[in-house]
């Protein structure tokens, strides 16, 4: 960022190369699993990085700074657009004659239900879950990113896992056996 502030085009290209793909996936997960939204938001984010280069404080990690901006963009989108998120359908063609076909179908069905359950979460819980379990961020990074205590992050994750467990009970063999 210091080099970018001095006008280095190579520095911007390096930041883009390091972060664009993971931020695209972050936006995809946070914004209705829509590829166009994700690509647009990712492009807008990097324009903001370029425009706000002077507001970056070098004592903080760049990844925290950029994910904070990305998170804020998602929050603003949720505020602007409160419409119902589209339902996700299986769109991958699976050859049912393959030996692994039943397993792939089960995985696709579970992933679809998981994504729908994640989409039902409120913004704070969804963001914590995605940052922790899909982006692989540490509790301390999430705490810094969301500007809240680590205990709050842990509590949100615990509550989220409880909610998802209830929502996805059909995929727990122990619970299915108990209901039969």
TORLO-667660 format. One record per atom (N, C-alpha, C): residue number from 1; x, y, z. Coordinates in steps of 0.05 Angstrom, whole numbers. Layout:
BEGIN
+------+--------+--------+--------+
! resi !      x !      y !      z !
+------+--------+--------+--------+
!  NUM !      X !      Y !      Z !
...
+------+--------+--------+--------+
***
This chain:
BEGIN
+------+--------+--------+--------+
! resi !      x !      y !      z !
+------+--------+--------+--------+
!    1 !     17 !    -24 !      0 !
!    1 !      0 !      0 !      0 !
!    1 !     17 !     25 !      0 !
!    2 !     41 !     23 !     13 !
!    2 !     59 !     46 !     13 !
!    2 !     68 !     52 !    -15 !
!    3 !     74 !     31 !    -30 !
!    3 !     83 !     34 !    -58 !
!    3 !     60 !     44 !    -75 !
!    4 !     36 !     35 !    -70 !
!    4 !     13 !     44 !    -85 !
!    4 !      8 !     73 !    -80 !
!    5 !     11 !     82 !    -55 !
!    5 !      8 !    110 !    -48 !
!    5 !     28 !    128 !    -64 !
!    6 !     51 !    116 !    -71 !
!    6 !     71 !    131 !    -86 !
!    6 !     66 !    129 !   -116 !
!    7 !     44 !    115 !   -124 !
!    7 !     37 !    113 !   -152 !
!    7 !     47 !     89 !   -167 !
!    8 !     55 !     68 !   -153 !
!    8 !     65 !     44 !   -166 !
!    8 !     43 !     27 !   -177 !
!    9 !     42 !     25 !   -203 !
!    9 !     22 !      8 !   -216 !
!    9 !     26 !    -22 !   -209 !
!   10 !     52 !    -29 !   -208 !
!   10 !     59 !    -57 !   -201 !
!   10 !     48 !    -65 !   -173 !
!   11 !     48 !    -46 !   -155 !
!   11 !     38 !    -51 !   -128 !
!   11 !      8 !    -58 !   -129 !
!   12 !     -7 !    -42 !   -144 !
!   12 !    -35 !    -47 !   -147 !
!   12 !    -40 !    -75 !   -160 !
!   13 !    -25 !    -81 !   -180 !
!   13 !    -28 !   -107 !   -194 !
!   13 !    -21 !   -130 !   -175 !
!   14 !     -2 !   -126 !   -157 !
!   14 !      5 !   -147 !   -138 !
!   14 !    -17 !   -151 !   -117 !
!   15 !    -28 !   -129 !   -107 !
!   15 !    -51 !   -131 !    -89 !
!   15 !    -74 !   -145 !   -102 !
!   16 !    -80 !   -138 !   -126 !
!   16 !   -102 !   -150 !   -141 !
!   16 !    -97 !   -180 !   -144 !
!   17 !    -72 !   -187 !   -152 !
!   17 !    -66 !   -216 !   -156 !
!   17 !    -69 !   -232 !   -130 !
!   18 !    -61 !   -219 !   -108 !
!   18 !    -62 !   -234 !    -82 !
!   18 !    -91 !   -237 !    -71 !
!   19 !   -108 !   -217 !    -76 !
!   19 !   -134 !   -216 !    -62 !
!   19 !   -158 !   -219 !    -79 !
!   20 !   -157 !   -214 !   -104 !
!   20 !   -181 !   -213 !   -121 !
!   20 !   -197 !   -239 !   -120 !
!   21 !   -184 !   -261 !   -123 !
!   21 !   -199 !   -287 !   -124 !
!   21 !   -214 !   -292 !    -98 !
!   22 !   -200 !   -289 !    -75 !
!   22 !   -213 !   -295 !    -49 !
!   22 !   -235 !   -275 !    -44 !
!   23 !   -232 !   -250 !    -52 !
!   23 !   -253 !   -230 !    -48 !
!   23 !   -277 !   -235 !    -66 !
!   24 !   -271 !   -244 !    -90 !
!   24 !   -293 !   -252 !   -108 !
!   24 !   -310 !   -274 !    -95 !
!   25 !   -297 !   -294 !    -85 !
!   25 !   -311 !   -316 !    -72 !
!   25 !   -326 !   -306 !    -47 !
!   26 !   -314 !   -288 !    -32 !
!   26 !   -328 !   -276 !     -9 !
!   26 !   -353 !   -262 !    -18 !
!   27 !   -352 !   -245 !    -38 !
!   27 !   -376 !   -231 !    -48 !
!   27 !   -396 !   -251 !    -59 !
!   28 !   -387 !   -271 !    -73 !
!   28 !   -405 !   -292 !    -84 !
!   28 !   -421 !   -304 !    -61 !
!   29 !   -408 !   -312 !    -39 !
!   29 !   -421 !   -325 !    -17 !
!   29 !   -440 !   -306 !     -2 !
!   30 !   -431 !   -281 !      0 !
!   30 !   -447 !   -261 !     15 !
!   30 !   -470 !   -249 !     -1 !
!   31 !   -468 !   -248 !    -27 !
!   31 !   -487 !   -234 !    -43 !
!   31 !   -503 !   -253 !    -62 !
!   32 !   -518 !   -270 !    -50 !
!   32 !   -539 !   -285 !    -64 !
!   32 !   -528 !   -305 !    -84 !
!   33 !   -503 !   -313 !    -81 !
!   33 !   -490 !   -332 !   -100 !
!   33 !   -494 !   -323 !   -129 !
!   34 !   -490 !   -298 !   -133 !
!   34 !   -493 !   -286 !   -160 !
!   34 !   -466 !   -278 !   -170 !
!   35 !   -458 !   -291 !   -192 !
!   35 !   -431 !   -286 !   -203 !
!   35 !   -428 !   -257 !   -213 !
!   36 !   -448 !   -245 !   -225 !
!   36 !   -446 !   -218 !   -234 !
!   36 !   -443 !   -198 !   -211 !
!   37 !   -459 !   -202 !   -190 !
!   37 !   -456 !   -185 !   -166 !
!   37 !   -428 !   -187 !   -155 !
!   38 !   -419 !   -212 !   -152 !
!   38 !   -392 !   -216 !   -141 !
!   38 !   -370 !   -203 !   -157 !
!   39 !   -372 !   -205 !   -184 !
!   39 !   -352 !   -193 !   -201 !
!   39 !   -353 !   -162 !   -199 !
!   40 !   -377 !   -152 !   -200 !
!   40 !   -381 !   -122 !   -198 !
!   40 !   -371 !   -112 !   -172 !
!   41 !   -378 !   -125 !   -150 !
!   41 !   -370 !   -116 !   -124 !
!   41 !   -340 !   -118 !   -120 !
!   42 !   -328 !   -139 !   -131 !
!   42 !   -299 !   -142 !   -129 !
!   42 !   -285 !   -119 !   -144 !
!   43 !   -295 !   -113 !   -168 !
!   43 !   -283 !    -91 !   -184 !
!   43 !   -287 !    -65 !   -169 !
!   44 !   -310 !    -60 !   -158 !
!   44 !   -315 !    -35 !   -143 !
!   44 !   -297 !    -33 !   -118 !
!   45 !   -293 !    -56 !   -105 !
!   45 !   -276 !    -56 !    -82 !
!   45 !   -247 !    -47 !    -89 !
!   46 !   -237 !    -58 !   -111 !
!   46 !   -209 !    -51 !   -118 !
!   46 !   -208 !    -22 !   -128 !
!   47 !   -229 !    -11 !   -139 !
!   47 !   -230 !     17 !   -145 !
!   47 !   -228 !     34 !   -119 !
!   48 !   -243 !     24 !    -99 !
!   48 !   -242 !     38 !    -73 !
!   48 !   -214 !     37 !    -60 !
!   49 !   -201 !     14 !    -63 !
!   49 !   -174 !     11 !    -53 !
!   49 !   -156 !     32 !    -66 !
!   50 !   -158 !     35 !    -91 !
!   50 !   -142 !     55 !   -106 !
!   50 !   -149 !     83 !    -97 !
!   51 !   -175 !     89 !    -94 !
!   51 !   -184 !    115 !    -86 !
!   51 !   -177 !    122 !    -57 !
!   52 !   -177 !    102 !    -40 !
!   52 !   -174 !    107 !    -11 !
!   52 !   -146 !     99 !     -1 !
!   53 !   -127 !     98 !    -19 !
!   53 !   -100 !     90 !    -12 !
!   53 !    -89 !    106 !     12 !
!   54 !    -96 !    131 !     13 !
!   54 !    -86 !    148 !     35 !
!   54 !    -99 !    143 !     62 !
!   55 !   -122 !    130 !     62 !
!   55 !   -135 !    124 !     88 !
!   55 !   -125 !     98 !    101 !
!   56 !   -109 !     83 !     87 !
!   56 !    -98 !     58 !     99 !
!   56 !    -77 !     65 !    120 !
!   57 !    -80 !     52 !    143 !
!   57 !    -61 !     55 !    165 !
!   57 !    -42 !     31 !    165 !
!   58 !    -17 !     36 !    161 !
!   58 !      2 !     14 !    157 !
!   58 !      7 !     -3 !    183 !
!   59 !     -3 !      7 !    206 !
!   59 !      0 !     -9 !    230 !
!   59 !    -19 !    -33 !    231 !
!   60 !    -39 !    -33 !    213 !
!   60 !    -59 !    -55 !    212 !
!   60 !    -54 !    -73 !    188 !
!   61 !    -63 !    -97 !    190 !
!   61 !    -60 !   -116 !    168 !
!   61 !    -77 !   -107 !    144 !
!   62 !    -66 !   -109 !    120 !
!   62 !    -80 !   -101 !     96 !
!   62 !   -105 !   -119 !     92 !
!   63 !   -102 !   -145 !     98 !
!   63 !   -125 !   -163 !     94 !
!   63 !   -149 !   -155 !    111 !
!   64 !   -144 !   -146 !    135 !
!   64 !   -166 !   -137 !    153 !
!   64 !   -179 !   -112 !    141 !
!   65 !   -163 !    -94 !    132 !
!   65 !   -173 !    -69 !    121 !
!   65 !   -190 !    -74 !     96 !
!   66 !   -181 !    -91 !     78 !
!   66 !   -196 !    -95 !     53 !
!   66 !   -221 !   -112 !     58 !
!   67 !   -220 !   -131 !     77 !
!   67 !   -244 !   -147 !     83 !
!   67 !   -264 !   -130 !     99 !
!   68 !   -255 !   -111 !    114 !
!   68 !   -273 !    -92 !    127 !
!   68 !   -289 !    -76 !    106 !
!   69 !   -274 !    -66 !     86 !
!   69 !   -288 !    -52 !     65 !
!   69 !   -307 !    -70 !     50 !
!   70 !   -299 !    -94 !     44 !
!   70 !   -317 !   -114 !     30 !
!   70 !   -342 !   -119 !     47 !
!   71 !   -338 !   -123 !     73 !
!   71 !   -360 !   -128 !     91 !
!   71 !   -380 !   -105 !     91 !
!   72 !   -369 !    -81 !     92 !
!   72 !   -386 !    -57 !     92 !
!   72 !   -401 !    -54 !     66 !
!   73 !   -389 !    -62 !     44 !
!   73 !   -403 !    -61 !     18 !
!   73 !   -427 !    -80 !     19 !
!   74 !   -423 !   -104 !     31 !
!   74 !   -445 !   -123 !     33 !
!   74 !   -467 !   -113 !     50 !
!   75 !   -460 !   -101 !     73 !
!   75 !   -480 !    -89 !     91 !
!   75 !   -496 !    -68 !     76 !
!   76 !   -482 !    -51 !     61 !
!   76 !   -497 !    -30 !     46 !
!   76 !   -515 !    -42 !     25 !
!   77 !   -507 !    -64 !     13 !
!   77 !   -524 !    -77 !     -7 !
!   77 !   -548 !    -89 !      6 !
!   78 !   -545 !   -101 !     30 !
!   78 !   -568 !   -112 !     44 !
!   78 !   -588 !    -90 !     51 !
!   79 !   -577 !    -67 !     59 !
!   79 !   -595 !    -45 !     66 !
!   79 !   -610 !    -35 !     41 !
!   80 !   -596 !    -32 !     19 !
!   80 !   -608 !    -22 !     -5 !
!   80 !   -628 !    -42 !    -17 !
!   81 !   -622 !    -67 !    -14 !
!   81 !   -638 !    -87 !    -28 !
!   81 !   -648 !   -108 !     -8 !
!   82 !   -672 !   -105 !      2 !
!   82 !   -682 !   -124 !     21 !
!   82 !   -699 !   -145 !      9 !
!   83 !   -697 !   -148 !    -18 !
!   83 !   -713 !   -169 !    -31 !
!   83 !   -705 !   -197 !    -23 !
!   84 !   -722 !   -215 !    -27 !
!   84 !   -717 !   -243 !    -20 !
!   84 !   -694 !   -253 !    -38 !
!   85 !   -676 !   -267 !    -26 !
!   85 !   -653 !   -278 !    -42 !
!   85 !   -664 !   -301 !    -59 !
!   86 !   -653 !   -304 !    -83 !
!   86 !   -662 !   -325 !   -101 !
!   86 !   -655 !   -353 !    -90 !
!   87 !   -672 !   -372 !    -96 !
!   87 !   -667 !   -400 !    -88 !
!   87 !   -645 !   -412 !   -105 !
!   88 !   -629 !   -428 !    -93 !
!   88 !   -608 !   -441 !   -109 !
!   88 !   -617 !   -469 !   -117 !
!   89 !   -613 !   -475 !   -142 !
!   89 !   -620 !   -501 !   -153 !
!   89 !   -595 !   -516 !   -162 !
!   90 !   -597 !   -542 !   -162 !
!   90 !   -575 !   -557 !   -173 !
!   90 !   -572 !   -551 !   -203 !
!   91 !   -548 !   -542 !   -210 !
!   91 !   -545 !   -536 !   -238 !
!   91 !   -523 !   -553 !   -251 !
!   92 !   -511 !   -570 !   -236 !
!   92 !   -490 !   -587 !   -247 !
!   92 !   -502 !   -613 !   -257 !
!   93 !   -496 !   -620 !   -282 !
!   93 !   -505 !   -645 !   -293 !
!   93 !   -488 !   -668 !   -283 !
!   94 !   -501 !   -688 !   -273 !
!   94 !   -486 !   -711 !   -262 !
!   94 !   -494 !   -736 !   -278 !
!   95 !   -474 !   -751 !   -287 !
!   95 !   -479 !   -775 !   -302 !
!   95 !   -486 !   -797 !   -281 !
!   96 !   -511 !   -805 !   -281 !
!   96 !   -520 !   -824 !   -260 !
!   96 !   -509 !   -852 !   -263 !
!   97 !   -495 !   -858 !   -286 !
!   97 !   -483 !   -884 !   -289 !
!   97 !   -455 !   -885 !   -276 !
!   98 !   -444 !   -862 !   -268 !
!   98 !   -418 !   -862 !   -254 !
!   98 !   -421 !   -875 !   -227 !
!   99 !   -401 !   -889 !   -218 !
!   99 !   -402 !   -902 !   -191 !
!   99 !   -405 !   -882 !   -168 !
!  100 !   -394 !   -858 !   -172 !
!  100 !   -395 !   -837 !   -151 !
!  100 !   -420 !   -820 !   -153 !
!  101 !   -438 !   -825 !   -172 !
!  101 !   -461 !   -808 !   -177 !
!  101 !   -479 !   -804 !   -152 !
!  102 !   -486 !   -825 !   -137 !
!  102 !   -503 !   -821 !   -114 !
!  102 !   -490 !   -802 !    -93 !
!  103 !   -464 !   -806 !    -89 !
!  103 !   -450 !   -789 !    -70 !
!  103 !   -449 !   -760 !    -79 !
!  104 !   -445 !   -755 !   -105 !
!  104 !   -444 !   -728 !   -116 !
!  104 !   -472 !   -715 !   -114 !
!  105 !   -492 !   -731 !   -119 !
!  105 !   -520 !   -720 !   -117 !
!  105 !   -525 !   -712 !    -88 !
!  106 !   -518 !   -730 !    -69 !
!  106 !   -522 !   -724 !    -41 !
!  106 !   -506 !   -699 !    -32 !
!  107 !   -482 !   -696 !    -42 !
!  107 !   -466 !   -673 !    -35 !
!  107 !   -478 !   -647 !    -47 !
!  108 !   -488 !   -649 !    -71 !
!  108 !   -500 !   -625 !    -83 !
!  108 !   -526 !   -618 !    -68 !
!  109 !   -541 !   -637 !    -61 !
!  109 !   -566 !   -632 !    -46 !
!  109 !   -559 !   -619 !    -19 !
!  110 !   -539 !   -630 !     -5 !
!  110 !   -531 !   -619 !     20 !
!  110 !   -521 !   -590 !     17 !
!  111 !   -504 !   -586 !     -3 !
!  111 !   -493 !   -559 !     -7 !
!  111 !   -516 !   -539 !    -13 !
!  112 !   -535 !   -547 !    -28 !
!  112 !   -558 !   -530 !    -35 !
!  112 !   -573 !   -522 !     -9 !
!  113 !   -579 !   -542 !      7 !
!  113 !   -593 !   -537 !     32 !
!  113 !   -576 !   -521 !     52 !
!  114 !   -550 !   -526 !     53 !
!  114 !   -533 !   -511 !     70 !
!  114 !   -533 !   -481 !     61 !
!  115 !   -530 !   -476 !     36 !
!  115 !   -530 !   -449 !     26 !
!  115 !   -556 !   -434 !     32 !
!  116 !   -578 !   -448 !     29 !
!  116 !   -604 !   -436 !     35 !
!  116 !   -606 !   -430 !     65 !
!  117 !   -596 !   -448 !     82 !
!  117 !   -596 !   -443 !    110 !
!  117 !   -578 !   -420 !    118 !
!  118 !   -555 !   -417 !    105 !
!  118 !   -537 !   -395 !    110 !
!  118 !   -551 !   -369 !    101 !
!  119 !   -565 !   -369 !     79 !
!  119 !   -579 !   -345 !     69 !
!  119 !   -601 !   -336 !     88 !
!  120 !   -611 !   -354 !    105 !
!  120 !   -632 !   -347 !    124 !
!  120 !   -621 !   -333 !    149 !
!  121 !   -595 !   -335 !    153 !
!  121 !   -583 !   -323 !    177 !
!  121 !   -583 !   -293 !    175 !
!  122 !   -583 !   -280 !    198 !
!  122 !   -581 !   -251 !    197 !
!  122 !   -553 !   -244 !    189 !
!  123 !   -549 !   -219 !    182 !
!  123 !   -524 !   -210 !    170 !
!  123 !   -500 !   -215 !    188 !
!  124 !   -501 !   -210 !    214 !
!  124 !   -478 !   -213 !    232 !
!  124 !   -470 !   -242 !    234 !
!  125 !   -489 !   -260 !    237 !
!  125 !   -483 !   -289 !    239 !
!  125 !   -473 !   -300 !    213 !
!  126 !   -485 !   -292 !    191 !
!  126 !   -476 !   -301 !    165 !
!  126 !   -447 !   -293 !    160 !
!  127 !   -441 !   -268 !    166 !
!  127 !   -415 !   -258 !    161 !
!  127 !   -394 !   -272 !    177 !
!  128 !   -399 !   -277 !    203 !
!  128 !   -381 !   -292 !    220 !
!  128 !   -376 !   -320 !    209 !
!  129 !   -398 !   -333 !    202 !
!  129 !   -396 !   -361 !    192 !
!  129 !   -379 !   -362 !    167 !
!  130 !   -385 !   -345 !    148 !
!  130 !   -370 !   -345 !    122 !
!  130 !   -341 !   -339 !    126 !
!  131 !   -335 !   -319 !    142 !
!  131 !   -307 !   -311 !    147 !
!  131 !   -292 !   -334 !    161 !
!  132 !   -305 !   -348 !    180 !
!  132 !   -291 !   -369 !    195 !
!  132 !   -289 !   -395 !    179 !
!  133 !   -312 !   -405 !    169 !
!  133 !   -312 !   -432 !    158 !
!  133 !   -309 !   -433 !    128 !
!  134 !   -313 !   -411 !    114 !
!  134 !   -310 !   -412 !     85 !
!  134 !   -286 !   -396 !     76 !
!  135 !   -279 !   -376 !     91 !
!  135 !   -255 !   -360 !     84 !
!  135 !   -231 !   -367 !    101 !
!  136 !   -235 !   -383 !    123 !
!  136 !   -213 !   -392 !    139 !
!  136 !   -200 !   -371 !    157 !
!  137 !   -214 !   -350 !    163 !
!  137 !   -203 !   -329 !    180 !
!  137 !   -203 !   -338 !    209 !
!  138 !   -183 !   -328 !    224 !
!  138 !   -181 !   -334 !    253 !
!  138 !   -202 !   -318 !    269 !
!  139 !   -207 !   -327 !    293 !
!  139 !   -226 !   -312 !    311 !
!  139 !   -216 !   -284 !    315 !
!  140 !   -189 !   -281 !    319 !
!  140 !   -178 !   -254 !    324 !
!  140 !   -181 !   -237 !    300 !
!  141 !   -177 !   -248 !    276 !
!  141 !   -180 !   -232 !    251 !
!  141 !   -209 !   -223 !    248 !
!  142 !   -227 !   -241 !    253 !
!  142 !   -256 !   -235 !    250 !
!  142 !   -263 !   -213 !    271 !
!  143 !   -253 !   -216 !    295 !
!  143 !   -258 !   -196 !    316 !
!  143 !   -248 !   -169 !    308 !
!  144 !   -224 !   -168 !    296 !
!  144 !   -213 !   -142 !    287 !
!  144 !   -229 !   -132 !    264 !
!  145 !   -236 !   -149 !    245 !
!  145 !   -250 !   -141 !    221 !
!  145 !   -278 !   -130 !    228 !
!  146 !   -292 !   -142 !    247 !
!  146 !   -319 !   -134 !    254 !
!  146 !   -319 !   -114 !    277 !
!  147 !   -296 !   -108 !    288 !
!  147 !   -293 !    -89 !    310 !
!  147 !   -311 !    -97 !    333 !
!  148 !   -308 !   -122 !    342 !
!  148 !   -323 !   -132 !    365 !
!  148 !   -305 !   -151 !    380 !
!  149 !   -310 !   -156 !    406 !
!  149 !   -294 !   -174 !    422 !
!  149 !   -294 !   -203 !    411 !
!  150 !   -272 !   -217 !    416 !
!  150 !   -270 !   -245 !    407 !
!  150 !   -292 !   -262 !    419 !
!  151 !   -300 !   -256 !    443 !
!  151 !   -322 !   -271 !    456 !
!  151 !   -348 !   -268 !    440 !
!  152 !   -353 !   -245 !    429 !
!  152 !   -377 !   -240 !    413 !
!  152 !   -376 !   -257 !    388 !
!  153 !   -352 !   -258 !    375 !
!  153 !   -349 !   -274 !    351 !
!  153 !   -354 !   -303 !    357 !
!  154 !   -342 !   -313 !    379 !
!  154 !   -346 !   -341 !    387 !
!  154 !   -376 !   -347 !    392 !
!  155 !   -389 !   -328 !    406 !
!  155 !   -417 !   -332 !    412 !
!  155 !   -434 !   -332 !    386 !
!  156 !   -428 !   -315 !    368 !
!  156 !   -443 !   -314 !    342 !
!  156 !   -438 !   -340 !    327 !
!  157 !   -413 !   -350 !    327 !
!  157 !   -408 !   -375 !    313 !
!  157 !   -422 !   -399 !    326 !
!  158 !   -422 !   -399 !    353 !
!  158 !   -436 !   -420 !    367 !
!  158 !   -466 !   -420 !    361 !
!  159 !   -478 !   -396 !    362 !
!  159 !   -507 !   -394 !    356 !
!  159 !   -513 !   -401 !    327 !
!  160 !   -495 !   -393 !    309 !
!  160 !   -499 !   -399 !    281 !
!  160 !   -498 !   -430 !    276 !
!  161 !   -479 !   -443 !    288 !
!  161 !   -477 !   -472 !    285 !
!  161 !   -501 !   -486 !    297 !
!  162 !   -511 !   -476 !    319 !
!  162 !   -536 !   -487 !    330 !
!  162 !   -560 !   -483 !    311 !
!  163 !   -562 !   -459 !    300 !
!  163 !   -584 !   -454 !    281 !
!  163 !   -581 !   -472 !    256 !
!  164 !   -557 !   -474 !    245 !
!  164 !   -553 !   -491 !    222 !
!  164 !   -558 !   -520 !    228 !
!  165 !   -551 !   -529 !    251 !
!  165 !   -556 !   -556 !    259 !
!  165 !   -586 !   -562 !    260 !
!  166 !   -601 !   -544 !    270 !
!  166 !   -630 !   -548 !    271 !
!  166 !   -642 !   -547 !    243 !
!  167 !   -632 !   -529 !    226 !
!  167 !   -642 !   -526 !    199 !
!  167 !   -635 !   -550 !    182 !
!  168 !   -612 !   -563 !    187 !
!  168 !   -602 !   -585 !    170 !
!  168 !   -604 !   -612 !    184 !
!  169 !   -623 !   -615 !    203 !
!  169 !   -625 !   -640 !    218 !
!  169 !   -630 !   -664 !    200 !
!  170 !   -642 !   -660 !    177 !
!  170 !   -647 !   -683 !    159 !
!  170 !   -621 !   -696 !    149 !
!  171 !   -599 !   -682 !    151 !
!  171 !   -574 !   -693 !    141 !
!  171 !   -557 !   -706 !    163 !
!  172 !   -568 !   -707 !    187 !
!  172 !   -554 !   -720 !    210 !
!  172 !   -566 !   -748 !    213 !
!  173 !   -551 !   -769 !    206 !
!  173 !   -561 !   -797 !    208 !
!  173 !   -571 !   -804 !    235 !
!  174 !   -559 !   -794 !    257 !
!  174 !   -568 !   -801 !    284 !
!  174 !   -595 !   -790 !    289 !
!  175 !   -600 !   -766 !    280 !
!  175 !   -626 !   -753 !    285 !
!  175 !   -648 !   -766 !    268 !
!  176 !   -641 !   -774 !    244 !
!  176 !   -661 !   -787 !    227 !
!  176 !   -669 !   -813 !    239 !
!  177 !   -650 !   -829 !    249 !
!  177 !   -656 !   -854 !    262 !
!  177 !   -673 !   -851 !    286 !
!  178 !   -668 !   -830 !    302 !
!  178 !   -685 !   -825 !    325 !
!  178 !   -713 !   -817 !    318 !
!  179 !   -718 !   -805 !    295 !
!  179 !   -744 !   -796 !    287 !
!  179 !   -761 !   -819 !    275 !
!  180 !   -748 !   -840 !    266 !
!  180 !   -762 !   -862 !    253 !
!  180 !   -775 !   -881 !    273 !
+------+--------+--------+--------+
***
